[in-house]
Amino acid sequence: MDDLEEKLLQRFKPDPTWRANLRATLVSKYSQETSSPKFGLWWRASFATLLTIVFLTAGTVTLAENSVPGDFLYPTKRGVENLRVTFASSEDKISLHQEFTERRIDELKKLVDQERYQQINQAMGEIVNSISTLNQDLPEVSSQLEASQEDGNNSQQIKESLEELVSSVDENQKELSDLEQSLPEDSRDDLQEVQESLEDLQAKATESLETLSEPEENE
């Protein structure tokens, strides 16, 4: 992967300034390559196609940011999130999934405000899936934190991510409780499932922090 490809992958949340900078970078690289005798017609066509896709995708991603379950662009929003996770370091994944869980809750709130009750169950499922992903990541992150402590490496970022996760659950629970009376009767059982999933997540994150703090207390 060359420097240009890394920039494209790392900067996938486009804004007008980024698109302008990217265009300048691509045009500059295009100019450099076209001066080479090896630069053929096929590569010219491929580069033009890539340039078109980048700018079309940039606009689509920007529009997708405000989408909710049931919207045409919602899969694009989720795809960008998955891409962010793919290229995130292990210590950043907890924070990312926490951010995405909060997004899912915000999406549920938007659907309730818009009285789009047919999509509410889907939104609930999205929240549960997001919490489940966090639960799956906890053992790996805890193991990494423990290994960092044993090696004498700085593990502060991971600990802070776990601590932030624990504290954020309380706010998440409050937001969901505030929504309860606005939900249809048949969605309240799903809400309870979401809240129980959050409680389980908070308990596991707290346990991880307590377990990892024990060696420090015994020293």
C-alpha positions as CSV (number, residue, x, y, z in Angstrom):
1,M,0.0,0.0,0.0
2,D,1.5,3.4,-1.0
3,D,1.3,6.7,0.8
4,L,-1.7,7.8,-1.2
5,E,-3.7,4.7,-0.4
6,E,-3.0,5.1,3.3
7,K,-4.3,8.6,3.2
8,L,-7.5,7.6,1.5
9,L,-8.1,4.9,4.1
10,Q,-7.3,7.0,7.1
11,R,-9.3,9.9,6.0
12,F,-12.6,8.3,5.2
13,K,-14.8,10.9,7.0
14,P,-14.7,13.5,4.3
15,D,-15.5,17.2,4.5
16,P,-15.1,19.9,1.9
17,T,-11.6,20.8,3.0
18,W,-10.5,17.2,2.9
19,R,-12.0,16.7,-0.5
20,A,-10.1,19.7,-1.8
21,N,-6.9,18.5,-0.4
22,L,-7.5,15.0,-1.7
23,R,-8.2,16.3,-5.2
24,A,-4.9,18.3,-5.1
25,T,-3.0,15.2,-4.0
26,L,-4.6,13.0,-6.7
27,V,-4.1,15.5,-9.5
28,S,-0.5,16.0,-8.3
29,K,0.2,12.2,-8.4
30,Y,-1.6,11.9,-11.7
31,S,0.7,14.6,-13.2
32,Q,3.8,12.8,-11.9
33,E,2.7,9.5,-13.3
34,T,1.7,10.8,-16.7
35,S,5.2,12.1,-17.2
36,S,6.4,8.5,-17.1
37,P,6.6,6.6,-20.4
38,K,5.2,3.5,-18.6
39,F,2.0,5.3,-17.9
40,G,-0.5,3.6,-20.3
41,L,-4.1,4.2,-21.4
42,W,-5.4,1.6,-19.0
43,W,-3.9,3.2,-16.0
44,R,-5.2,6.6,-17.1
45,A,-8.7,5.2,-17.3
46,S,-8.4,3.4,-13.9
47,F,-7.2,6.6,-12.3
48,A,-10.1,8.6,-13.7
49,T,-12.5,6.0,-12.4
50,L,-10.9,6.1,-9.0
51,L,-11.1,9.8,-8.9
52,T,-14.8,9.7,-9.8
53,I,-15.6,7.1,-7.2
54,V,-13.8,9.0,-4.5
55,F,-15.8,12.2,-5.0
56,L,-19.1,10.4,-5.4
57,T,-18.4,8.3,-2.3
58,A,-17.3,11.4,-0.3
59,G,-20.7,13.1,-0.9
60,T,-22.6,9.9,-0.1
61,V,-20.8,9.3,3.2
62,T,-21.5,12.9,4.3
63,L,-25.2,12.4,3.6
64,A,-25.2,9.0,5.3
65,E,-24.0,10.4,8.6
66,N,-27.5,11.5,9.6
67,S,-29.3,8.4,8.4
68,V,-31.1,6.0,10.7
69,P,-32.3,2.4,10.4
70,G,-34.6,2.1,7.5
71,D,-33.0,4.9,5.5
72,F,-31.5,4.1,2.0
73,L,-28.1,5.3,3.1
74,Y,-27.9,3.6,6.4
75,P,-25.9,0.6,5.2
76,T,-23.3,3.2,3.9
77,K,-23.1,4.7,7.4
78,R,-22.5,1.3,8.9
79,G,-20.0,0.3,6.2
80,V,-17.9,3.4,7.0
81,E,-18.0,2.5,10.7
82,N,-16.8,-1.1,9.9
83,L,-14.0,0.4,7.9
84,R,-12.9,2.5,10.8
85,V,-12.9,-0.5,13.1
86,T,-10.9,-2.5,10.5
87,F,-8.1,0.0,10.5
88,A,-8.2,0.9,14.3
89,S,-5.6,-0.3,16.8
90,S,-6.7,-2.7,19.5
91,E,-6.6,0.0,22.1
92,D,-8.9,2.3,20.0
93,K,-11.6,-0.3,19.3
94,I,-13.3,0.0,22.7
95,S,-13.6,3.7,22.2
96,L,-14.9,3.3,18.7
97,H,-17.5,0.7,19.6
98,Q,-18.6,2.8,22.5
99,E,-19.0,5.8,20.1
100,F,-21.0,3.5,17.8
101,T,-23.3,2.3,20.6
102,E,-24.1,5.9,21.5
103,R,-24.9,6.5,17.8
104,R,-27.3,3.6,17.8
105,I,-29.1,5.1,20.9
106,D,-29.2,8.5,19.2
107,E,-30.7,6.8,16.1
108,L,-33.4,5.2,18.3
109,K,-34.2,8.7,19.8
110,K,-34.5,10.2,16.3
111,L,-36.9,7.4,15.2
112,V,-39.1,8.0,18.3
113,D,-39.1,11.7,17.7
114,Q,-40.1,11.1,14.1
115,E,-42.7,8.5,15.1
116,R,-41.2,6.0,12.8
117,Y,-42.3,3.1,15.0
118,Q,-41.9,0.4,12.3
119,Q,-38.1,0.9,12.4
120,I,-37.8,0.9,16.2
121,N,-37.3,-2.8,16.6
122,Q,-34.5,-2.7,14.0
123,A,-32.9,0.1,15.9
124,M,-33.1,-1.9,19.2
125,G,-31.5,-4.8,17.5
126,E,-28.7,-2.5,16.2
127,I,-28.0,-1.4,19.8
128,V,-27.9,-4.9,21.1
129,N,-25.5,-5.9,18.4
130,S,-23.3,-3.0,19.1
131,I,-23.2,-3.9,22.8
132,S,-22.5,-7.5,22.0
133,T,-19.5,-6.4,19.9
134,L,-18.2,-4.5,22.9
135,N,-18.6,-7.6,25.1
136,Q,-16.6,-9.6,22.5
137,D,-13.8,-7.1,22.5
138,L,-13.4,-6.9,26.2
139,P,-11.4,-10.1,26.8
140,E,-8.9,-9.2,24.1
141,V,-8.5,-5.7,25.4
142,S,-8.1,-6.9,28.9
143,S,-5.5,-9.4,27.9
144,Q,-3.6,-6.7,26.0
145,L,-3.8,-4.4,29.1
146,E,-2.5,-7.2,31.4
147,A,0.4,-8.0,29.0
148,S,1.3,-4.3,28.8
149,Q,1.5,-4.1,32.6
150,E,3.6,-7.2,32.8
151,D,6.0,-5.8,30.2
152,G,6.2,-2.4,31.9
153,N,4.6,-0.7,28.9
154,N,2.2,2.3,29.1
155,S,-1.3,0.9,29.3
156,Q,-3.0,4.1,30.4
157,Q,-5.0,4.6,27.1
158,I,-6.6,1.2,27.4
159,K,-7.5,1.7,31.1
160,E,-9.0,5.1,30.3
161,S,-11.1,3.6,27.5
162,L,-12.5,1.0,29.9
163,E,-13.1,3.6,32.6
164,E,-14.9,5.8,30.1
165,L,-17.0,2.9,29.0
166,V,-18.1,2.1,32.5
167,S,-19.1,5.7,33.2
168,S,-20.9,6.1,29.8
169,V,-23.3,3.2,30.5
170,D,-25.0,5.2,33.2
171,E,-25.7,8.0,30.8
172,N,-26.9,5.5,28.2
173,Q,-29.3,3.9,30.7
174,K,-30.7,7.3,31.6
175,E,-31.3,8.1,27.9
176,L,-33.1,4.8,27.3
177,S,-35.2,5.2,30.5
178,D,-36.4,8.6,29.3
179,L,-37.5,7.0,26.0
180,E,-39.6,4.3,27.6
181,Q,-42.9,6.1,27.9
182,S,-42.6,7.2,24.2
183,L,-42.2,3.7,22.9
184,P,-45.1,1.5,21.8
185,E,-46.0,-1.2,24.3
186,D,-44.6,-4.0,22.1
187,S,-41.2,-2.4,22.0
188,R,-40.7,-2.0,25.8
189,D,-39.6,-5.6,26.3
190,D,-36.9,-5.0,23.7
191,L,-35.9,-1.9,25.6
192,Q,-35.5,-3.9,28.7
193,E,-33.3,-6.4,26.8
194,V,-31.1,-3.4,25.7
195,Q,-30.8,-2.1,29.3
196,E,-29.9,-5.6,30.6
197,S,-27.2,-5.9,27.9
198,L,-25.8,-2.6,29.0
199,E,-25.8,-3.7,32.7
200,D,-23.9,-6.8,31.7
201,L,-21.4,-4.8,29.7
202,Q,-20.8,-2.4,32.5
203,A,-20.3,-5.3,35.0
204,K,-17.7,-7.0,32.7
205,A,-15.8,-3.8,32.1
206,T,-15.8,-3.0,35.8
207,E,-14.6,-6.5,36.6
208,S,-11.8,-6.2,34.0
209,L,-10.6,-3.0,35.6
210,E,-10.7,-4.4,39.1
211,T,-8.9,-7.5,38.1
212,L,-6.1,-5.6,36.4
213,S,-5.8,-3.2,39.3
214,E,-5.1,-6.0,41.8
215,P,-1.4,-6.5,40.9
216,E,-0.8,-2.8,41.4
217,E,-2.5,-2.8,44.8
218,N,-0.4,-5.8,46.0
219,E,2.9,-4.3,45.0
